[in-house]
Amino acid sequence: RTAQEVQDGTGHFSCGAKRCANVDRLHSFEVNFEYVEHGERKATLVKLRLCPECSEKLKYKRQLDEERKKKKEEERARHERRKLKRKSKRERRHKRADEAEAGGGSTGRKRKR
């Protein structure tokens, strides 16, 4: 932060976002801040206070990633269920065919009269 931001209380008494000056319902966060000093890359944890609207913007990427991960897991589970269903259907078909060969041509199905 610049000296003027420190004097104004930006990020402490008001929202820390650059284009927001909200002072109500601020939430505190610790975020990773990366910077380059004398050609050397450094990182540190920085405390930040944001209003609810700006905190949603801060968390947006993580929420999006979690939603995508959840959707991918659901699709994977659905695929596995389909795979098992096809496998069991195939096994039943083969079992009937094996019974038909052993039973002398019967398909293993009951006839309607």
Biopython code that builds the backbone (N, CA, C, O; Angstrom):
import numpy as np
from Bio.PDB.StructureBuilder import StructureBuilder

atoms = [
    (1, "ARG", "N", (0.846, -1.193, 0.000)),
    (1, "ARG", "CA", (0.000, 0.000, 0.000)),
    (1, "ARG", "C", (0.874, 1.232, 0.000)),
    (1, "ARG", "O", (1.997, 1.230, 0.504)),
    (2, "THR", "N", (0.346, 2.246, -0.558)),
    (2, "THR", "CA", (1.083, 3.512, -0.553)),
    (2, "THR", "C", (0.882, 4.206, 0.787)),
    (2, "THR", "O", (0.006, 3.824, 1.563)),
    (3, "ALA", "N", (1.678, 5.206, 1.053)),
    (3, "ALA", "CA", (1.561, 5.961, 2.307)),
    (3, "ALA", "C", (0.185, 6.616, 2.413)),
    (3, "ALA", "O", (-0.403, 6.661, 3.494)),
    (4, "GLN", "N", (-0.321, 7.119, 1.301)),
    (4, "GLN", "CA", (-1.635, 7.768, 1.311)),
    (4, "GLN", "C", (-2.742, 6.763, 1.638)),
    (4, "GLN", "O", (-3.681, 7.088, 2.366)),
    (5, "GLU", "N", (-2.636, 5.556, 1.108)),
    (5, "GLU", "CA", (-3.632, 4.520, 1.421)),
    (5, "GLU", "C", (-3.594, 4.149, 2.890)),
    (5, "GLU", "O", (-4.638, 3.916, 3.499)),
    (6, "VAL", "N", (-2.403, 4.092, 3.465)),
    (6, "VAL", "CA", (-2.270, 3.783, 4.888)),
    (6, "VAL", "C", (-2.916, 4.886, 5.717)),
    (6, "VAL", "O", (-3.632, 4.592, 6.674)),
    (7, "GLN", "N", (-2.679, 6.145, 5.370)),
    (7, "GLN", "CA", (-3.266, 7.264, 6.102)),
    (7, "GLN", "C", (-4.785, 7.290, 5.953)),
    (7, "GLN", "O", (-5.495, 7.629, 6.899)),
    (8, "ASP", "N", (-5.282, 6.935, 4.776)),
    (8, "ASP", "CA", (-6.732, 6.940, 4.546)),
    (8, "ASP", "C", (-7.424, 5.747, 5.204)),
    (8, "ASP", "O", (-8.641, 5.758, 5.390)),
    (9, "GLY", "N", (-6.657, 4.728, 5.553)),
    (9, "GLY", "CA", (-7.242, 3.533, 6.163)),
    (9, "GLY", "C", (-7.791, 2.559, 5.143)),
    (9, "GLY", "O", (-8.578, 1.681, 5.498)),
    (10, "THR", "N", (-7.399, 2.690, 3.882)),
    (10, "THR", "CA", (-7.866, 1.778, 2.843)),
    (10, "THR", "C", (-7.378, 0.365, 3.160)),
    (10, "THR", "O", (-6.190, 0.149, 3.399)),
    (11, "GLY", "N", (-8.298, -0.584, 3.160)),
    (11, "GLY", "CA", (-7.947, -1.963, 3.479)),
    (11, "GLY", "C", (-7.992, -2.255, 4.964)),
    (11, "GLY", "O", (-7.802, -3.400, 5.374)),
    (12, "HIS", "N", (-8.240, -1.244, 5.776)),
    (12, "HIS", "CA", (-8.348, -1.459, 7.219)),
    (12, "HIS", "C", (-9.709, -0.971, 7.724)),
    (12, "HIS", "O", (-10.449, -1.723, 8.358)),
    (13, "PHE", "N", (-10.028, 0.289, 7.440)),
    (13, "PHE", "CA", (-11.315, 0.852, 7.861)),
    (13, "PHE", "C", (-12.310, 0.912, 6.705)),
    (13, "PHE", "O", (-13.500, 1.135, 6.927)),
    (14, "SER", "N", (-11.842, 0.717, 5.487)),
    (14, "SER", "CA", (-12.718, 0.671, 4.324)),
    (14, "SER", "C", (-12.285, -0.507, 3.452)),
    (14, "SER", "O", (-11.236, -1.108, 3.683)),
    (15, "CYS", "N", (-13.090, -0.827, 2.461)),
    (15, "CYS", "CA", (-12.802, -1.959, 1.582)),
    (15, "CYS", "C", (-11.450, -1.779, 0.905)),
    (15, "CYS", "O", (-11.117, -0.681, 0.461)),
    (16, "GLY", "N", (-10.677, -2.847, 0.827)),
    (16, "GLY", "CA", (-9.333, -2.783, 0.262)),
    (16, "GLY", "C", (-9.283, -2.839, -1.256)),
    (16, "GLY", "O", (-8.202, -2.713, -1.831)),
    (17, "ALA", "N", (-10.422, -3.024, -1.927)),
    (17, "ALA", "CA", (-10.434, -3.041, -3.384)),
    (17, "ALA", "C", (-10.142, -1.636, -3.909)),
    (17, "ALA", "O", (-10.514, -0.644, -3.282)),
    (18, "LYS", "N", (-9.484, -1.557, -5.046)),
    (18, "LYS", "CA", (-9.065, -0.255, -5.573)),
    (18, "LYS", "C", (-10.235, 0.663, -5.902)),
    (18, "LYS", "O", (-10.151, 1.871, -5.681)),
    (19, "ARG", "N", (-11.321, 0.110, -6.425)),
    (19, "ARG", "CA", (-12.432, 0.954, -6.882)),
    (19, "ARG", "C", (-13.638, 0.910, -5.943)),
    (19, "ARG", "O", (-14.758, 1.207, -6.360)),
    (20, "CYS", "N", (-13.422, 0.550, -4.711)),
    (20, "CYS", "CA", (-14.530, 0.441, -3.755)),
    (20, "CYS", "C", (-14.160, 1.191, -2.471)),
    (20, "CYS", "O", (-13.032, 1.098, -1.989)),
    (21, "ALA", "N", (-15.113, 1.923, -1.937)),
    (21, "ALA", "CA", (-14.869, 2.672, -0.700)),
    (21, "ALA", "C", (-15.878, 2.286, 0.382)),
    (21, "ALA", "O", (-16.102, 3.054, 1.317)),
    (22, "ASN", "N", (-16.476, 1.127, 0.266)),
    (22, "ASN", "CA", (-17.477, 0.667, 1.220)),
    (22, "ASN", "C", (-16.835, 0.489, 2.602)),
    (22, "ASN", "O", (-15.707, 0.009, 2.711)),
    (23, "VAL", "N", (-17.568, 0.881, 3.663)),
    (23, "VAL", "CA", (-17.039, 0.753, 5.025)),
    (23, "VAL", "C", (-17.910, -0.167, 5.884)),
    (23, "VAL", "O", (-17.614, -0.376, 7.060)),
    (24, "ASP", "N", (-18.973, -0.715, 5.309)),
    (24, "ASP", "CA", (-19.906, -1.558, 6.064)),
    (24, "ASP", "C", (-19.610, -3.038, 5.864)),
    (24, "ASP", "O", (-19.208, -3.461, 4.780)),
    (25, "ARG", "N", (-19.813, -3.819, 6.915)),
    (25, "ARG", "CA", (-19.727, -5.281, 6.884)),
    (25, "ARG", "C", (-18.447, -5.791, 6.227)),
    (25, "ARG", "O", (-18.511, -6.602, 5.303)),
    (26, "LEU", "N", (-17.313, -5.338, 6.680)),
    (26, "LEU", "CA", (-16.038, -5.764, 6.108)),
    (26, "LEU", "C", (-15.631, -7.129, 6.672)),
    (26, "LEU", "O", (-15.821, -7.406, 7.856)),
    (27, "HIS", "N", (-15.073, -7.966, 5.813)),
    (27, "HIS", "CA", (-14.575, -9.295, 6.206)),
    (27, "HIS", "C", (-13.068, -9.314, 6.026)),
    (27, "HIS", "O", (-12.543, -8.744, 5.070)),
    (28, "SER", "N", (-12.372, -9.970, 6.944)),
    (28, "SER", "CA", (-10.913, -10.042, 6.882)),
    (28, "SER", "C", (-10.465, -11.310, 6.159)),
    (28, "SER", "O", (-11.050, -12.380, 6.328)),
    (29, "PHE", "N", (-9.416, -11.167, 5.351)),
    (29, "PHE", "CA", (-8.828, -12.287, 4.615)),
    (29, "PHE", "C", (-7.320, -12.199, 4.737)),
    (29, "PHE", "O", (-6.760, -11.114, 4.900)),
    (30, "GLU", "N", (-6.662, -13.357, 4.655)),
    (30, "GLU", "CA", (-5.208, -13.401, 4.506)),
    (30, "GLU", "C", (-4.956, -13.967, 3.133)),
    (30, "GLU", "O", (-5.324, -15.107, 2.848)),
    (31, "VAL", "N", (-4.330, -13.181, 2.281)),
    (31, "VAL", "CA", (-4.086, -13.616, 0.910)),
    (31, "VAL", "C", (-2.590, -13.616, 0.617)),
    (31, "VAL", "O", (-1.829, -12.851, 1.210)),
    (32, "ASN", "N", (-2.185, -14.475, -0.295)),
    (32, "ASN", "CA", (-0.793, -14.557, -0.701)),
    (32, "ASN", "C", (-0.503, -13.402, -1.657)),
    (32, "ASN", "O", (-1.212, -13.222, -2.647)),
    (33, "PHE", "N", (0.526, -12.630, -1.367)),
    (33, "PHE", "CA", (0.906, -11.496, -2.196)),
    (33, "PHE", "C", (2.309, -11.752, -2.730)),
    (33, "PHE", "O", (3.262, -11.876, -1.961)),
    (34, "GLU", "N", (2.430, -11.832, -4.066)),
    (34, "GLU", "CA", (3.724, -12.076, -4.684)),
    (34, "GLU", "C", (4.214, -10.792, -5.336)),
    (34, "GLU", "O", (3.433, -10.046, -5.927)),
    (35, "TYR", "N", (5.516, -10.542, -5.223)),
    (35, "TYR", "CA", (6.102, -9.341, -5.798)),
    (35, "TYR", "C", (7.561, -9.600, -6.141)),
    (35, "TYR", "O", (8.143, -10.599, -5.720)),
    (36, "VAL", "N", (8.143, -8.687, -6.908)),
    (36, "VAL", "CA", (9.545, -8.795, -7.295)),
    (36, "VAL", "C", (10.303, -7.632, -6.660)),
    (36, "VAL", "O", (9.932, -6.469, -6.818)),
    (37, "GLU", "N", (11.364, -7.969, -5.943)),
    (37, "GLU", "CA", (12.188, -6.957, -5.282)),
    (37, "GLU", "C", (13.643, -7.197, -5.678)),
    (37, "GLU", "O", (14.198, -8.262, -5.408)),
    (38, "HIS", "N", (14.255, -6.207, -6.314)),
    (38, "HIS", "CA", (15.641, -6.290, -6.786)),
    (38, "HIS", "C", (15.855, -7.523, -7.672)),
    (38, "HIS", "O", (16.879, -8.201, -7.583)),
    (39, "GLY", "N", (14.867, -7.795, -8.524)),
    (39, "GLY", "CA", (14.967, -8.924, -9.440)),
    (39, "GLY", "C", (14.688, -10.267, -8.799)),
    (39, "GLY", "O", (14.740, -11.292, -9.478)),
    (40, "GLU", "N", (14.394, -10.290, -7.515)),
    (40, "GLU", "CA", (14.123, -11.533, -6.800)),
    (40, "GLU", "C", (12.620, -11.632, -6.519)),
    (40, "GLU", "O", (11.996, -10.687, -6.037)),
    (41, "ARG", "N", (12.067, -12.790, -6.830)),
    (41, "ARG", "CA", (10.638, -13.007, -6.622)),
    (41, "ARG", "C", (10.388, -13.375, -5.163)),
    (41, "ARG", "O", (11.029, -14.274, -4.619)),
    (42, "LYS", "N", (9.444, -12.665, -4.537)),
    (42, "LYS", "CA", (9.119, -12.923, -3.133)),
    (42, "LYS", "C", (7.612, -13.071, -2.959)),
    (42, "LYS", "O", (6.828, -12.662, -3.816)),
    (43, "ALA", "N", (7.225, -13.664, -1.834)),
    (43, "ALA", "CA", (5.812, -13.849, -1.516)),
    (43, "ALA", "C", (5.622, -13.675, -0.015)),
    (43, "ALA", "O", (6.489, -14.027, 0.785)),
    (44, "THR", "N", (4.475, -13.127, 0.345)),
    (44, "THR", "CA", (4.151, -12.950, 1.761)),
    (44, "THR", "C", (2.639, -12.990, 1.932)),
    (44, "THR", "O", (1.893, -12.762, 0.980)),
    (45, "LEU", "N", (2.192, -13.280, 3.148)),
    (45, "LEU", "CA", (0.766, -13.227, 3.455)),
    (45, "LEU", "C", (0.397, -11.810, 3.866)),
    (45, "LEU", "O", (1.094, -11.181, 4.662)),
    (46, "VAL", "N", (-0.703, -11.316, 3.316)),
    (46, "VAL", "CA", (-1.143, -9.954, 3.582)),
    (46, "VAL", "C", (-2.580, -10.010, 4.087)),
    (46, "VAL", "O", (-3.413, -10.725, 3.530)),
    (47, "LYS", "N", (-2.869, -9.248, 5.154)),
    (47, "LYS", "CA", (-4.241, -9.152, 5.642)),
    (47, "LYS", "C", (-4.985, -8.138, 4.791)),
    (47, "LYS", "O", (-4.438, -7.105, 4.405)),
    (48, "LEU", "N", (-6.249, -8.453, 4.505)),
    (48, "LEU", "CA", (-7.047, -7.610, 3.633)),
    (48, "LEU", "C", (-8.475, -7.605, 4.142)),
    (48, "LEU", "O", (-8.998, -8.645, 4.542)),
    (49, "ARG", "N", (-9.105, -6.448, 4.132)),
    (49, "ARG", "CA", (-10.506, -6.344, 4.532)),
    (49, "ARG", "C", (-11.320, -5.928, 3.320)),
    (49, "ARG", "O", (-11.018, -4.937, 2.655)),
    (50, "LEU", "N", (-12.364, -6.713, 3.045)),
    (50, "LEU", "CA", (-13.191, -6.471, 1.866)),
    (50, "LEU", "C", (-14.667, -6.479, 2.232)),
    (50, "LEU", "O", (-15.088, -7.134, 3.185)),
    (51, "CYS", "N", (-15.446, -5.730, 1.448)),
    (51, "CYS", "CA", (-16.898, -5.762, 1.603)),
    (51, "CYS", "C", (-17.413, -7.068, 0.983)),
    (51, "CYS", "O", (-16.672, -7.726, 0.253)),
    (52, "PRO", "N", (-18.657, -7.454, 1.255)),
    (52, "PRO", "CA", (-19.177, -8.723, 0.725)),
    (52, "PRO", "C", (-19.109, -8.836, -0.801)),
    (52, "PRO", "O", (-18.801, -9.907, -1.324)),
    (53, "GLU", "N", (-19.393, -7.751, -1.516)),
    (53, "GLU", "CA", (-19.364, -7.794, -2.984)),
    (53, "GLU", "C", (-17.943, -8.057, -3.492)),
    (53, "GLU", "O", (-17.747, -8.881, -4.386)),
    (54, "CYS", "N", (-16.975, -7.376, -2.939)),
    (54, "CYS", "CA", (-15.585, -7.558, -3.369)),
    (54, "CYS", "C", (-15.025, -8.901, -2.912)),
    (54, "CYS", "O", (-14.174, -9.476, -3.589)),
    (55, "SER", "N", (-15.494, -9.407, -1.769)),
    (55, "SER", "CA", (-15.015, -10.717, -1.317)),
    (55, "SER", "C", (-15.523, -11.817, -2.251)),
    (55, "SER", "O", (-14.838, -12.820, -2.453)),
    (56, "GLU", "N", (-16.727, -11.638, -2.825)),
    (56, "GLU", "CA", (-17.223, -12.588, -3.819)),
    (56, "GLU", "C", (-16.312, -12.585, -5.046)),
    (56, "GLU", "O", (-16.033, -13.636, -5.622)),
    (57, "LYS", "N", (-15.857, -11.411, -5.437)),
    (57, "LYS", "CA", (-14.944, -11.301, -6.577)),
    (57, "LYS", "C", (-13.618, -12.003, -6.266)),
    (57, "LYS", "O", (-13.029, -12.643, -7.137)),
    (58, "LEU", "N", (-13.160, -11.877, -5.033)),
    (58, "LEU", "CA", (-11.905, -12.513, -4.627)),
    (58, "LEU", "C", (-12.029, -14.039, -4.668)),
    (58, "LEU", "O", (-11.099, -14.730, -5.084)),
    (59, "LYS", "N", (-13.173, -14.555, -4.237)),
    (59, "LYS", "CA", (-13.379, -15.999, -4.147)),
    (59, "LYS", "C", (-13.911, -16.620, -5.439)),
    (59, "LYS", "O", (-14.066, -17.839, -5.507)),
    (60, "TYR", "N", (-14.194, -15.814, -6.461)),
    (60, "TYR", "CA", (-14.858, -16.298, -7.664)),
    (60, "TYR", "C", (-14.104, -17.443, -8.333)),
    (60, "TYR", "O", (-14.709, -18.466, -8.656)),
    (61, "LYS", "N", (-12.821, -17.297, -8.545)),
    (61, "LYS", "CA", (-12.031, -18.308, -9.260)),
    (61, "LYS", "C", (-12.049, -19.640, -8.514)),
    (61, "LYS", "O", (-12.218, -20.692, -9.131)),
    (62, "ARG", "N", (-11.879, -19.604, -7.215)),
    (62, "ARG", "CA", (-11.872, -20.838, -6.427)),
    (62, "ARG", "C", (-13.241, -21.519, -6.474)),
    (62, "ARG", "O", (-13.322, -22.740, -6.607)),
    (63, "GLN", "N", (-14.315, -20.733, -6.367)),
    (63, "GLN", "CA", (-15.655, -21.304, -6.434)),
    (63, "GLN", "C", (-15.906, -21.930, -7.795)),
    (63, "GLN", "O", (-16.499, -23.005, -7.892)),
    (64, "LEU", "N", (-15.454, -21.259, -8.841)),
    (64, "LEU", "CA", (-15.614, -21.782, -10.191)),
    (64, "LEU", "C", (-14.867, -23.097, -10.349)),
    (64, "LEU", "O", (-15.398, -24.048, -10.923)),
    (65, "ASP", "N", (-13.642, -23.160, -9.847)),
    (65, "ASP", "CA", (-12.849, -24.390, -9.917)),
    (65, "ASP", "C", (-13.530, -25.525, -9.158)),
    (65, "ASP", "O", (-13.550, -26.663, -9.627)),
    (66, "GLU", "N", (-14.089, -25.219, -7.983)),
    (66, "GLU", "CA", (-14.765, -26.241, -7.191)),
    (66, "GLU", "C", (-16.014, -26.754, -7.905)),
    (66, "GLU", "O", (-16.300, -27.951, -7.875)),
    (67, "GLU", "N", (-16.760, -25.849, -8.549)),
    (67, "GLU", "CA", (-17.948, -26.262, -9.291)),
    (67, "GLU", "C", (-17.565, -27.150, -10.467)),
    (67, "GLU", "O", (-18.227, -28.153, -10.732)),
    (68, "ARG", "N", (-16.500, -26.782, -11.172)),
    (68, "ARG", "CA", (-16.038, -27.594, -12.298)),
    (68, "ARG", "C", (-15.587, -28.974, -11.824)),
    (68, "ARG", "O", (-15.879, -29.984, -12.464)),
    (69, "LYS", "N", (-14.873, -29.009, -10.694)),
    (69, "LYS", "CA", (-14.393, -30.284, -10.144)),
    (69, "LYS", "C", (-15.584, -31.169, -9.750)),
    (69, "LYS", "O", (-15.585, -32.371, -10.016)),
    (70, "LYS", "N", (-16.587, -30.568, -9.121)),
    (70, "LYS", "CA", (-17.766, -31.308, -8.706)),
    (70, "LYS", "C", (-18.500, -31.868, -9.930)),
    (70, "LYS", "O", (-18.934, -33.020, -9.930)),
    (71, "LYS", "N", (-18.633, -31.045, -10.965)),
    (71, "LYS", "CA", (-19.314, -31.480, -12.178)),
    (71, "LYS", "C", (-18.551, -32.626, -12.845)),
    (71, "LYS", "O", (-19.153, -33.584, -13.330)),
    (72, "LYS", "N", (-17.223, -32.516, -12.864)),
    (72, "LYS", "CA", (-16.394, -33.557, -13.459)),
    (72, "LYS", "C", (-16.536, -34.869, -12.683)),
    (72, "LYS", "O", (-16.628, -35.937, -13.288)),
    (73, "GLU", "N", (-16.556, -34.796, -11.347)),
    (73, "GLU", "CA", (-16.719, -35.992, -10.520)),
    (73, "GLU", "C", (-18.084, -36.630, -10.752)),
    (73, "GLU", "O", (-18.194, -37.855, -10.803)),
    (74, "GLU", "N", (-19.136, -35.804, -10.893)),
    (74, "GLU", "CA", (-20.473, -36.328, -11.160)),
    (74, "GLU", "C", (-20.507, -37.041, -12.507)),
    (74, "GLU", "O", (-21.101, -38.112, -12.628)),
    (75, "GLU", "N", (-19.873, -36.451, -13.522)),
    (75, "GLU", "CA", (-19.832, -37.090, -14.832)),
    (75, "GLU", "C", (-19.060, -38.405, -14.781)),
    (75, "GLU", "O", (-19.453, -39.389, -15.408)),
    (76, "ARG", "N", (-17.966, -38.415, -14.035)),
    (76, "ARG", "CA", (-17.176, -39.636, -13.898)),
    (76, "ARG", "C", (-18.006, -40.726, -13.213)),
    (76, "ARG", "O", (-17.974, -41.883, -13.633)),
    (77, "ALA", "N", (-18.743, -40.366, -12.169)),
    (77, "ALA", "CA", (-19.583, -41.333, -11.463)),
    (77, "ALA", "C", (-20.698, -41.845, -12.383)),
    (77, "ALA", "O", (-21.008, -43.036, -12.384)),
    (78, "ARG", "N", (-21.299, -40.939, -13.165)),
    (78, "ARG", "CA", (-22.354, -41.334, -14.094)),
    (78, "ARG", "C", (-21.789, -42.298, -15.151)),
    (78, "ARG", "O", (-22.438, -43.277, -15.520)),
    (79, "HIS", "N", (-20.588, -42.010, -15.623)),
    (79, "HIS", "CA", (-19.939, -42.881, -16.609)),
    (79, "HIS", "C", (-19.681, -44.267, -16.012)),
    (79, "HIS", "O", (-19.908, -45.282, -16.671)),
    (80, "GLU", "N", (-19.209, -44.305, -14.767)),
    (80, "GLU", "CA", (-18.949, -45.591, -14.102)),
    (80, "GLU", "C", (-20.240, -46.385, -13.928)),
    (80, "GLU", "O", (-20.247, -47.602, -14.110)),
    (81, "ARG", "N", (-21.339, -45.701, -13.573)),
    (81, "ARG", "CA", (-22.621, -46.395, -13.423)),
    (81, "ARG", "C", (-23.069, -46.993, -14.750)),
    (81, "ARG", "O", (-23.532, -48.132, -14.798)),
    (82, "ARG", "N", (-22.928, -46.213, -15.838)),
    (82, "ARG", "CA", (-23.288, -46.723, -17.162)),
    (82, "ARG", "C", (-22.426, -47.927, -17.532)),
    (82, "ARG", "O", (-22.923, -48.917, -18.069)),
    (83, "LYS", "N", (-21.136, -47.831, -17.240)),
    (83, "LYS", "CA", (-20.203, -48.902, -17.555)),
    (83, "LYS", "C", (-20.600, -50.185, -16.822)),
    (83, "LYS", "O", (-20.605, -51.264, -17.414)),
    (84, "LEU", "N", (-20.933, -50.065, -15.530)),
    (84, "LEU", "CA", (-21.357, -51.227, -14.755)),
    (84, "LEU", "C", (-22.667, -51.799, -15.276)),
    (84, "LEU", "O", (-22.856, -53.014, -15.320)),
    (85, "LYS", "N", (-23.564, -50.909, -15.668)),
    (85, "LYS", "CA", (-24.853, -51.357, -16.175)),
    (85, "LYS", "C", (-24.664, -52.150, -17.470)),
    (85, "LYS", "O", (-25.259, -53.212, -17.649)),
    (86, "ARG", "N", (-23.829, -51.621, -18.372)),
    (86, "ARG", "CA", (-23.548, -52.330, -19.625)),
    (86, "ARG", "C", (-22.870, -53.672, -19.356)),
    (86, "ARG", "O", (-23.176, -54.678, -19.996)),
    (87, "LYS", "N", (-21.944, -53.668, -18.397)),
    (87, "LYS", "CA", (-21.215, -54.893, -18.078)),
    (87, "LYS", "C", (-22.175, -55.958, -17.534)),
    (87, "LYS", "O", (-22.114, -57.117, -17.944)),
    (88, "SER", "N", (-23.057, -55.564, -16.614)),
    (88, "SER", "CA", (-23.983, -56.537, -16.030)),
    (88, "SER", "C", (-24.974, -57.017, -17.088)),
    (88, "SER", "O", (-25.369, -58.183, -17.073)),
    (89, "LYS", "N", (-25.380, -56.145, -18.000)),
    (89, "LYS", "CA", (-26.296, -56.537, -19.067)),
    (89, "LYS", "C", (-25.617, -57.562, -19.979)),
    (89, "LYS", "O", (-26.222, -58.560, -20.371)),
    (90, "ARG", "N", (-24.356, -57.301, -20.306)),
    (90, "ARG", "CA", (-23.582, -58.203, -21.145)),
    (90, "ARG", "C", (-23.414, -59.564, -20.447)),
    (90, "ARG", "O", (-23.535, -60.614, -21.079)),
    (91, "GLU", "N", (-23.135, -59.530, -19.142)),
    (91, "GLU", "CA", (-22.962, -60.775, -18.388)),
    (91, "GLU", "C", (-24.250, -61.580, -18.364)),
    (91, "GLU", "O", (-24.211, -62.804, -18.491)),
    (92, "ARG", "N", (-25.388, -60.922, -18.205)),
    (92, "ARG", "CA", (-26.667, -61.635, -18.218)),
    (92, "ARG", "C", (-26.919, -62.286, -19.577)),
    (92, "ARG", "O", (-27.385, -63.423, -19.662)),
    (93, "ARG", "N", (-26.602, -61.543, -20.633)),
    (93, "ARG", "CA", (-26.794, -62.063, -21.987)),
    (93, "ARG", "C", (-25.935, -63.303, -22.209)),
    (93, "ARG", "O", (-26.409, -64.301, -22.752)),
    (94, "HIS", "N", (-24.655, -63.240, -21.784)),
    (94, "HIS", "CA", (-23.764, -64.383, -21.936)),
    (94, "HIS", "C", (-24.219, -65.562, -21.079)),
    (94, "HIS", "O", (-24.106, -66.716, -21.492)),
    (95, "LYS", "N", (-24.721, -65.273, -19.916)),
    (95, "LYS", "CA", (-25.192, -66.341, -19.027)),
    (95, "LYS", "C", (-26.368, -67.069, -19.666)),
    (95, "LYS", "O", (-26.434, -68.297, -19.624)),
    (96, "ARG", "N", (-27.304, -66.314, -20.263)),
    (96, "ARG", "CA", (-28.453, -66.934, -20.941)),
    (96, "ARG", "C", (-27.988, -67.776, -22.123)),
    (96, "ARG", "O", (-28.503, -68.868, -22.364)),
    (97, "ALA", "N", (-27.002, -67.248, -22.862)),
    (97, "ALA", "CA", (-26.494, -67.997, -24.015)),
    (97, "ALA", "C", (-25.829, -69.291, -23.556)),
    (97, "ALA", "O", (-26.012, -70.335, -24.182)),
    (98, "ASP", "N", (-25.065, -69.234, -22.478)),
    (98, "ASP", "CA", (-24.414, -70.444, -21.945)),
    (98, "ASP", "C", (-25.453, -71.454, -21.469)),
    (98, "ASP", "O", (-25.290, -72.653, -21.696)),
    (99, "GLU", "N", (-26.506, -70.997, -20.820)),
    (99, "GLU", "CA", (-27.574, -71.881, -20.344)),
    (99, "GLU", "C", (-28.307, -72.501, -21.520)),
    (99, "GLU", "O", (-28.710, -73.663, -21.469)),
    (100, "ALA", "N", (-28.477, -71.717, -22.582)),
    (100, "ALA", "CA", (-29.176, -72.213, -23.761)),
    (100, "ALA", "C", (-28.368, -73.328, -24.410)),
    (100, "ALA", "O", (-28.935, -74.328, -24.849)),
    (101, "GLU", "N", (-27.053, -73.168, -24.476)),
    (101, "GLU", "CA", (-26.204, -74.205, -25.062)),
    (101, "GLU", "C", (-26.222, -75.469, -24.205)),
    (101, "GLU", "O", (-26.268, -76.583, -24.727)),
    (102, "ALA", "N", (-26.187, -75.289, -22.909)),
    (102, "ALA", "CA", (-26.155, -76.439, -22.000)),
    (102, "ALA", "C", (-27.520, -77.111, -21.913)),
    (102, "ALA", "O", (-27.591, -78.323, -21.710)),
    (103, "GLY", "N", (-28.590, -76.362, -22.061)),
    (103, "GLY", "CA", (-29.944, -76.889, -21.896)),
    (103, "GLY", "C", (-30.547, -77.452, -23.163)),
    (103, "GLY", "O", (-31.687, -77.916, -23.138)),
    (104, "GLY", "N", (-29.835, -77.429, -24.253)),
    (104, "GLY", "CA", (-30.367, -78.035, -25.480)),
    (104, "GLY", "C", (-31.160, -77.042, -26.314)),
    (104, "GLY", "O", (-32.135, -77.433, -26.955)),
    (105, "GLY", "N", (-30.790, -75.822, -26.326)),
    (105, "GLY", "CA", (-31.442, -74.881, -27.224)),
    (105, "GLY", "C", (-32.433, -73.960, -26.555)),
    (105, "GLY", "O", (-32.933, -73.040, -27.202)),
    (106, "SER", "N", (-32.732, -74.161, -25.315)),
    (106, "SER", "CA", (-33.657, -73.277, -24.612)),
    (106, "SER", "C", (-33.005, -71.951, -24.349)),
    (106, "SER", "O", (-31.819, -71.890, -24.024)),
    (107, "THR", "N", (-33.769, -70.878, -24.485)),
    (107, "THR", "CA", (-33.217, -69.549, -24.267)),
    (107, "THR", "C", (-33.253, -69.161, -22.806)),
    (107, "THR", "O", (-32.682, -68.142, -22.419)),
    (108, "GLY", "N", (-33.909, -69.953, -21.998)),
    (108, "GLY", "CA", (-33.981, -69.634, -20.585)),
    (108, "GLY", "C", (-35.138, -68.714, -20.250)),
    (108, "GLY", "O", (-35.322, -68.321, -19.098)),
    (109, "ARG", "N", (-35.914, -68.376, -21.262)),
    (109, "ARG", "CA", (-37.078, -67.498, -21.032)),
    (109, "ARG", "C", (-38.335, -68.350, -20.922)),
    (109, "ARG", "O", (-38.451, -69.407, -21.543)),
    (110, "LYS", "N", (-39.261, -67.869, -20.125)),
    (110, "LYS", "CA", (-40.531, -68.554, -19.984)),
    (110, "LYS", "C", (-41.448, -68.108, -21.116)),
    (110, "LYS", "O", (-41.491, -66.932, -21.475)),
    (111, "ARG", "N", (-42.169, -69.058, -21.663)),
    (111, "ARG", "CA", (-43.095, -68.749, -22.745)),
    (111, "ARG", "C", (-44.431, -68.343, -22.169)),
    (111, "ARG", "O", (-44.878, -68.859, -21.144)),
    (112, "LYS", "N", (-45.058, -67.401, -22.858)),
    (112, "LYS", "CA", (-46.430, -67.019, -22.488)),
    (112, "LYS", "C", (-47.392, -67.958, -23.198)),
    (112, "LYS", "O", (-47.184, -68.272, -24.370)),
    (113, "ARG", "N", (-48.426, -68.408, -22.528)),
    (113, "ARG", "CA", (-49.419, -69.288, -23.160)),
    (113, "ARG", "C", (-50.705, -68.564, -23.338)),
    (113, "ARG", "O", (-51.668, -69.132, -23.853)),
]
sb = StructureBuilder()
sb.init_structure("model")
sb.init_model(0)
sb.init_chain("A")
sb.init_seg("    ")
for serial, (resi, resn, name, xyz) in enumerate(atoms, 1):
    if name == "N":
        sb.init_residue(resn, " ", resi, " ")
    sb.init_atom(name, np.array(xyz, "f"), 0.0, 1.0, " ", f" {name:<3s}", serial, name[0])
structure = sb.get_structure()
